[in-house]
Amino acid sequence: MLAQIHLVALRYLLIITGIVIGAISLTVFLQPLDIAPAGVAGASTLLNELFDTPIGLVIFLLNIPIQLLGYFMLPNGARVIFRSVVIIMVFSIVVDNLGPLLPATGISDERMLNALFGGITGGIGVGLVYRAGATFGGTSTLALILQRRFGFPMSTTFLCTDTLIIIAAGLVYGWEGALYAAIALFTAGLATDYVLEGPSVIRTAMIITDKPEEIAQRVFADLQRGVTSWRIKGEYTGAERTMLYVTIARSQVRDLKEAISHVDPKAFIVIGVGHAAYGAGFRRMRRPRA
């Protein structure tokens, strides 16, 4: 019971932190320098520029039809939408009430710095909310509807909505403003991925060789990593060879290449990037709590 309470408390701590960071991104870095963020927040920022409407209130109002659509069109719509609605309400209130407490012109008049830091902080805020199992609503809910009901990839929906925001930013702020909006959107995506997936700390290697046993033994001895092997056939030559697969830490890439080169300098190696590995020698999987 105590563990469950701790998990719920951590989840809502992440949500609250994400909301505050997202609001700071919008009110400190982006809106003062005429840089539009993604989604509904971007549309609200543009409407604020044109009609001086409160950004937070417009975010809430624009979300009403989207969340109603999600309620009726998503499986278990009530459960999916409830948490998003609460987050939207809190975010809208924070945005409209945080502004007067912060410098009206932001903390820098350099638009590139604001685009970069606005994207980074905004992406961190979104990532924290995602990690807690919730969303900021808006285009996230719309993308979920299109994915569940019509099979559209969520990335396609985000690409379309972000493109529309960039074009609209160009019309309202000028095309230089559209370029800064694109930079903010790009850095926000990178920051969100980093928060969700963590730093790239592992590498995976596929090794095609005629000396699999010798290389495997060398990897065992030098790197203390397990190796998986299977027989493959080259479609061009028709020759059968062995492919080895090994997961290593980022710092072990050089040691792996040296170990392979000592045994089989003609081996073919492909090294890929991974974010996390679970199991022997890496992270331990946690049992899900009931």
Number of C-alpha atoms within 10 A of each C-alpha: 7 6 10 11 10 10 14 12 12 13 17 15 15 20 25 18 16 27 26 18 19 28 26 21 25 25 26 23 29 28 23 21 21 22 33 33 31 27 21 24 25 26 21 24 28 25 16 16 16 11 8 11 14 16 26 23 18 19 25 22 16 15 24 16 12 18 23 13 16 23 19 13 15 19 13 11 16 14 11 17 23 14 15 22 19 13 21 24 17 16 23 23 17 18 23 15 14 15 17 10 7 13 12 12 13 17 12 14 12 11 18 17 15 25 29 21 19 32 32 22 24 31 28 27 28 26 28 25 28 18 17 17 14 22 23 27 26 23 22 18 23 19 20 20 23 18 17 14 11 9 10 14 13 18 11 13 18 17 11 10 19 23 18 16 25 25 19 19 27 19 13 17 20 13 15 12 23 23 18 26 31 24 19 29 28 18 20 27 19 16 22 24 16 16 18 16 14 13 12 13 14 19 20 18 20 18 20 22 21 15 15 23 14 16 23 22 16 18 20 13 11 14 16 12 17 15 18 12 16 11 10 13 12 9 8 6 7 9 9 12 15 16 22 19 18 18 23 22 18 14 11 15 18 9 14 18 15 13 21 23 13 11 16 16 12 11 16 12 16 10 15 11 13 18 12 15 18 10 8 10 13 13 10 10 10 7 6 5 7 6
